[in-house]
Every structure is written in structure tokens, then in C-alpha cells.
Amino acid sequence: MAQSLDNRINAALRSAARLKDVEAVIGAVETEIADTTVKMDAETARSIDPALTTPQAREARNNAADLEHDIRRLNASLGMLVEKRDKIIADNAEEQRRKRFDAAKAERDSLAQHIRTRYPEIAMEMLALVRRIEASNAACEAVNRETPWKGEKLVHAENLARDCGHYWEMNRGGGPVTFISNIRLPLISREGSYLPIQHREVSSMSAMWEHGVAADQEFAKQPIPGIEPLPAADAEPAMADA
């Protein structure tokens, strides 16, 4: 058995009502208002029809008054239903916004932890690679100086790996080659960088650089304020994937 419109309105105004149910009742109320208005107009016209007897005209007038009262009640219900619909929409939007906020914050916190812990490790791996490159370059240069003029010369490992000289060929972009030892990898905790390596033996620059690198490694071990440190089991896959 279908519910009466009054029961449907009462159900739609409850806190647990769903948006689609509220919207369905709004449509039903709007239809009822239109239908009742037609009836009211007809009864109003009858109430002043001279062909009717006075009792009949008064009955029509009373009917029109009752229908007008019904319309006022329906309009009041419609206003409450629209407010309910708007609140559900606003609450749903806020819930989705909160979910997006929480997801973005969770990813940000996870990434911040990953950067704090993993980037210094990557930087040290790159630093070790550059030191190996520099040592290999020096060894190649040394043996090349000992090689007869027409003998085989050793090309540096990075040039060999990247199939390049000091300049790119035009079909590969042209311009000077940026060697790995010349890239800049900044420290995360202070001014300075892991790369390029500071080699100024005549000043305190090399010592300051070494100190900055060591301090950055210690900084990476500190937790980020407001973010729980990642469990060791969770941190390992991230390090392995990087």
C-alpha cells in the first residue's frame, strides 16, 4: 500500500533520509501544490457563481478556503524539504571534501617521510657514484698519459655509458653534455649540496661541505613534527621501489 503524502513528507524530513528520496518527495509535493491550486481556483469560481444556491456557494467558498490552507501547508513542507535537500547536498559535499583532504594529507605525510628518509640515501648513492666516476676518470687519464701517441686511449666510463663526448651531436639535441658530477643535489636540512663535490683543499670549504653532508644524514634520522614515523616494515618497500 502506497504511503500517504503526509507520511512521505515526514519520512523525508528525518535525519536519515536519502537525497533521492527527499528529491522524489519534493517532486510529489510540487505536483500536489499544482493540482490543489487548480481545485482551489475551481472552487473559488464556483463560490461566486450566481447559478448556485447560497448554501452551495458557501460550501464552495469553504472548500476553496480548505484547499488554500492545504496549499499553505504544502508550501511550508516544500520549504523544509528544500532545506533538507540542500543540507544533504552540502553535507555530502563536505564529506567528499574531507575525504579528499584526508587522502591528500595522508599522501603528503607519506611522501614527506619518504623524502626525509630516502632522499639522503639516494644522494649518498649518487655521491658514491660520482666519487667512483672521478676515481675512474683519474685512472684513465693516468694510463692515457703513459700510452704511446698512437696507442689506444681509454674513454671515460660516463662517456662510454652515455655514448657521448663533451658535446651532443646535433641529431641528439646539440649543446654541451651535463656530466653527473656537475649536477646539483641539495641538502634537505640546510644551505649546501651533496653534489657537486667540493674539492677546495686550500680553504675550509671542503671541510664545511663534509660537515654539511654528515649533518644532513643525521637530520634524516629525525622524525617530522606532527607525523608518525613509518614502521620499519612499511619503510622497506618504499626504499626498495625508489
Secondary structure, DSSP 8 states (H G I E B T S, - for coil): ----HHHHHHHHTSTT--HHHHHHHHHHHHHHHHHHHHHHHHHHHHHT-TTS-HHHHHHHHHHHHHHHHHHHHHHHHHHHHHHHHHHHHHHHHHHHHHHHHHHHHHHHHHHHHHHHHHHHHHHHHHHHHHHHHHHHHHHHHHHHHHS-TTS-----HHHHHHT--SB--GGGT-SB---GGG--EE-SSSS-EEES----TTSSHHHHHHHHHHHHHHHTTS--TTS----HHHHHHHHHH-
